[in-house]
Amino acid sequence: MGQDNCKPEPGDLIEIFRPLCQHWALYLGDGYVIHITDEGTSSTWLFTSSVHATRAKEIIRRAELCIGEEVPYNLIASNCEHFVTELRYGVGVSGQVQNAAAGSAAAAVGSIILGVAAVVGMALSESASRR
């Protein structure tokens, strides 16, 4: 769906695509969003999953309590995605962090397997050369 066709509802999460990672905001209504920001974010917007009006009111109430508050930021444990998912679902999660961790774990396992294969290969090569 193109951004011209998107009409967010209060409580919707907004994903903002950037070069290295996505930024997240929560739509409050009337053109307002709440998010943790760094200055100068330029982006393409993608609106995701709407919520029912009664649930949206609860989300908006939680969000309004955060307006103007200083929120701690940590790329791994408390980033913009954690912030908005905490407001929307009551639990702060970051799919980006989870995916990065899974990718790092897979890369580490792959490196270990390659390292073991290299050691086994060298041992077999030495054994063959001794014969």
N, C-alpha and C positions, 0 to 999 in steps of 0.2 A: 504494500500500500504506500503510495507516495505521500510526502508530507503535506501536500495541499489537501488531501482527502481526510487527514487525521483531525478528529475533533475530540480532544481529551475530555474526560469526565473527572470531577473532583475525586481524588484518591488514586488516579492512574499514575503508574510509574512512567517516567520518561527516560529513555536511554539516549545519550548524546555520544555519537561516534567521534572519536579523536584518534590521532595517529598511533599512540602506544597502548591506550586503554580507554574504556568507555567511562563517561561521567553519568551520574544518575541524579534525577530530581523527582519530586512528587508534585503533581498538579493539584493546586488548591482550589482553582476555579477563578473565573473572571480574569484570566490571563496571568495569574500569579502562580509561582512555583516556590517550593522550599527545597534547599539543597545546601551542601557544604561546597564552597567554591574556592577556586584559585582565580586570581584576576586574569581577564583576557581570554576566557573560554570562547572559542568560535567552534561551531558545530553544525551537524545535521541532526534533526530531532526525529525520534521514532517513539510513538506512543504505544504503550502496551496495556493489556488486560484491564477492562473497566470493572468497577465494583458497584454493588447495589447502593442506593441512596443512604440507607440507614448505616451501612458499614462505612460509607464515605464520610458521614458525619463524625463517626468515631475517629477515623484516620485524621480528618481535618482538625478535630479537637486536640489530638496528640501533637499534631504538627504546629498548631498555634502556640502551644506551650513552649516550643523551641525557638520561636521567632525572636531574634535579637540575642539569643543565648550563645555563649562561646562553647563550641563543641570540640572535644579533643579529636585530633586526626592522626591516624596511623594507617599507612598504606595496606598493611597486612591484616590488622585486627579491628580497625575502626575507620573505614573509608566512606566515601559518599554513598556507595551501594549498601553498605551496612546500615548507614543512617536512614535511608529511605525505606529499606525493607523492615527495619525496626518499627518505623512509623506505620507502615501498611500492614505488616503481619504480626507485629509484636516480638519478632525475633530478627536480629540483625545478621544477615548472611551476605556473602559476596561470591557469586558464581565465578567471577574473574579470578579471585584468589584461589578458590577451590580448583579451577581448571589449571591455573599456573602451578599449584602444588602437585596436582596429579601429573602434569607434564614433567615437572622436575623429578618426581619419584620415578616415572617411567624412564627418563633419561639416565638417572642414577643406576637403576636396575640394568638397563642396556649397557652402561659402561662397565658394570661389574661382570656381566656375562661376557662381554668382549675381552675384558682383562683375564678372566678365567680361561677362555678359549685360547688366548695368546699364550698363557703359561702352559696349558696342556699341549698346544701345538709345539712350543719350544721343547718341552720334555720329550715328546714323541720324536721330534727331529733329532735331538741328541741321542736318543735310544737307537734310532735307525742308523745314525752315523757311526755309532760304536760297533755295530754288527759288521 
